[in-house]
Amino acid sequence: MQEHLIPVPWEEPAAVSGATPADDIWRQTHLGRLLGHAMRCFDERVLHLMAHDVDVPLALSNLAARNKVTAAHIHITRHLSLRGDRLVTLAHRAGMSKQAMADLVGQCEAWGLVQREPDPLDRRAIRVVFTQDGLLWLQAFKRSVAQAEWEFREAVGQEVAVVVRIGLESYAGGA
């Protein structure tokens, strides 16, 4: 019986590391691993599309094309509201520590995606907001996600794509 493994680029070939024993195959094929791999593939495709989007400011496009922008940076794009948010709120939404989010915000601020400004409700607090270039980046993100979703539907078929979406929404609690 031949084993069917999911090829992943970061793993050594079986000739180097040894073949996966049949009773250990579950570690390669369990749902969590498949979901994680699918998310990485999707994020990589979105970043690739953003790197080649003509409406993305050139400096940001170059960063994305050189793989300097990672899926972690996409957390800001996914979670920062259009009105801006306090760092602790942004970190909570992204499921990250405040310190890790502060590092990401600092990088994105240096790249011109976001800026920090006083919170109008509490002058002691700071809000993170999109810059104009950041809003262009956000629009490119929207287009790239739509393109990647279309590609997913084309790859697996409309019916499967709908079932996957419903299943993921149900599993994640409608998140």
Secondary structure in CASP SS format (residue, H / E / C, confidence):
PFRMAT SS
TARGET T0000
AUTHOR 0000-0000-0000
METHOD secondary structure of the structure
MODEL  1
M C 1.00
Q C 1.00
E C 1.00
H C 1.00
L C 1.00
I C 1.00
P C 1.00
V C 1.00
P C 1.00
W C 1.00
E C 1.00
E C 1.00
P C 1.00
A H 1.00
A H 1.00
V H 1.00
S H 1.00
G C 1.00
A C 1.00
T C 1.00
P C 1.00
A H 1.00
D H 1.00
D H 1.00
I C 1.00
W H 1.00
R H 1.00
Q H 1.00
T H 1.00
H C 1.00
L H 1.00
G H 1.00
R H 1.00
L H 1.00
L H 1.00
G H 1.00
H H 1.00
A H 1.00
M H 1.00
R H 1.00
C H 1.00
F H 1.00
D H 1.00
E H 1.00
R H 1.00
V H 1.00
L H 1.00
H H 1.00
L H 1.00
M H 1.00
A H 1.00
H C 1.00
D C 1.00
V C 1.00
D C 1.00
V C 1.00
P C 1.00
L H 1.00
A H 1.00
L H 1.00
S H 1.00
N H 1.00
L H 1.00
A H 1.00
A H 1.00
R C 1.00
N C 1.00
K C 1.00
V C 1.00
T C 1.00
A H 1.00
A H 1.00
H H 1.00
I H 1.00
H H 1.00
I H 1.00
T H 1.00
R H 1.00
H H 1.00
L C 1.00
S C 1.00
L C 1.00
R C 1.00
G C 1.00
D E 1.00
R E 1.00
L H 1.00
V H 1.00
T H 1.00
L H 1.00
A H 1.00
H H 1.00
R H 1.00
A H 1.00
G C 1.00
M C 1.00
S C 1.00
K H 1.00
Q H 1.00
A H 1.00
M H 1.00
A H 1.00
D H 1.00
L H 1.00
V H 1.00
G H 1.00
Q H 1.00
C H 1.00
E H 1.00
A H 1.00
W C 1.00
G C 1.00
L C 1.00
V E 1.00
Q E 1.00
R E 1.00
E E 1.00
P E 1.00
D E 1.00
P C 1.00
L C 1.00
D E 1.00
R E 1.00
R E 1.00
A E 1.00
I E 1.00
R E 1.00
V E 1.00
V E 1.00
F E 1.00
T C 1.00
Q H 1.00
D H 1.00
G H 1.00
L H 1.00
L H 1.00
W H 1.00
L H 1.00
Q H 1.00
A H 1.00
F H 1.00
K H 1.00
R H 1.00
S H 1.00
V H 1.00
A H 1.00
Q H 1.00
A H 1.00
E H 1.00
W H 1.00
E H 1.00
F H 1.00
R H 1.00
E H 1.00
A H 1.00
V H 1.00
G C 1.00
Q H 1.00
E H 1.00
V H 1.00
A H 1.00
V H 1.00
V H 1.00
V H 1.00
R H 1.00
I H 1.00
G H 1.00
L H 1.00
E H 1.00
S H 1.00
Y H 1.00
A C 1.00
G C 1.00
G C 1.00
A C 1.00
END
